[in-house]
Amino acid sequence: MPAILALALAAVFSASSAISFYIWKKKSTESDSKLKELQVSLNSALEKCAAERQGRIRAQQALRKAVVAQAETKSENSDTTSYPMAPIGVVQSCFSTRNGSPWQPLLVPLAKACLVLDSTRVPPASPIASLEGLEEYSHCWIIYIYHLNTDLEKLWKHPSKSKFKAKVRVPRLKGGRRGLFATRSPHRPCPIGLTVVKVETVQGNVLLLSGVDLVDGTLVLDIKPYLPYCDSIERAVVPNWVTVDSMLSVASVSFSDDLASSLENCWLSAEKNSLYSSLDELKSLVNRVLSWDIRSVSQRNRPHNNLLKIGTAEASNSTLDLDDSQDRQVADSEELMYHLVLDGMDFYYEIDGNGNVIVKEVRRSSSVSFGNEKRCNYSMWKDKLE
């Protein structure tokens, strides 16, 4: 009897196992079938997306060709292809004019600027979203337009008539010439500049930058993060004349005793519009900028007895600017005075034959609109920088 019962239980267990295996097998087959259906559906969707993408690319290419063809048909002065580009933002810089701005970026770490993005030009109509993540980088590249070039009218002429110079004078070569594309001269057939700057912080649609060589009002075309692993090239080779910094340095920079009172008065009226936290920080900026000989080649080569006295009516109109296009021959007088506009202040200085710079006077500059409430200043960044 026990043996019969054991056999019966074994049969029941065997039947149950068989039923369970059958059910599992059926579910597994159904699952495999469903998985295959989903895979087929996914492949079909991917193929459809690929076809749509290829169709979109072909349509974009056709549209681009049509736009270029139309532009070339309408163009009267150029045979080259053009592309529609517009600035995405504008720079508010401590350098109110191009005269005195550094030859290269990062030479003056204290040189500050704000880059204000245009909300109508930055997709997707949200400049704040477009800047998300940029603050995590220490530096970024700025691609911009040399908007203050004095020869921009050449761009609208046929290349054969534009008369762009193939060679330009190089400051480090004392006026010696090199091929245009072997230099960073701003006077180029396509007046686009490239600079690397330090990202101090981001707030809304505005970037606070330092180490800039950008002039106030510079129009920006693009912003790209600086990537050390590919942007910094080990064992890169440059000509010897590029590394001769002593050609552009001065012996010393000092401030005259009579300057303190006028400088303090100027600061009191300019502080609310300044990018700097204190007068001492601004003086450090002036010192650092003038520690490089920012005069043009022709000014450095001019005999030092060509003089101009400050304090006369002629001085306000004829004080030497730092750009070759504004270089003037001046009459003999008591002293040769140059000027530099920084952060809305006009600093007048002289430099002796031994390379010693003395800042003699400071005035409020008329080249900056101080009543503009939209202009960036230190107070808007104070909480983030302290």
ZIZIUR-V371658 format. One line per field, one symbol per residue. phi: phi as a letter, one per 30 degrees, with the letter a starting at -180 (. if undefined). burial: b if it has 24 or more other C-alpha atoms within 12 Angstrom, else e. A space follows every 10 residues. Layout:
phi=???
burial=???
This chain:
phi=.edddddddd dddddddddd dddddddddd dddddddddd dddddddddd dddddddddd dddddddddd dddddccbcc dbbdbbdcab cccdddbddj dedbdidbed dcacccdddd ccdchbdddd cejdddcdbb cccbcddced cddddccded cdidddbbdc edchjdcbee dcbceddbeb dccbbcbddd abbicbccbb idbcdejecc cabbddcedb dccdhdcbde ddcddddccc dabbcdddde dddddddddc edcddcdadd dddddeeddd dcddddeddd ddedcdbbdd jcddddcbed dcbedcdbdb ddacacccbb cbhiccccbb bddciccbdc abbddcdbdd ddddddaddd ceddcd
burial=eeeeeeeeee eeeeeeeeee eeeeeeeeee eeeeeeeeee eeeeeeeeee eeeeeeeeee eeeeeeeeee eeeeeeeeee eeeeeebbbb bbbbbbbbbb bbbbbbbbbb bbbbbbbbee ebeeeebeeb beebbeebbb bbbbbbbbbe eeeeeeeeee eeebeeebbb bbeeeeeeee eebbbbbbbb bbbbbbbbbb bbbbbbbbbb bbbbbbbbbb bbbbbeeeee eeeeeeeeee eeeeeebbbb eebbbeeeee ebbeebbeeb bbbbbbbebe ebbebbbbbb bbbbbbbbbb eeebeebbbb eeeebeebbb bbbeeeeeeb eeeebbbbbb bbbbbbbbbb bbeebebbbb bbbbbeebee eeeebbbbeb beeeee
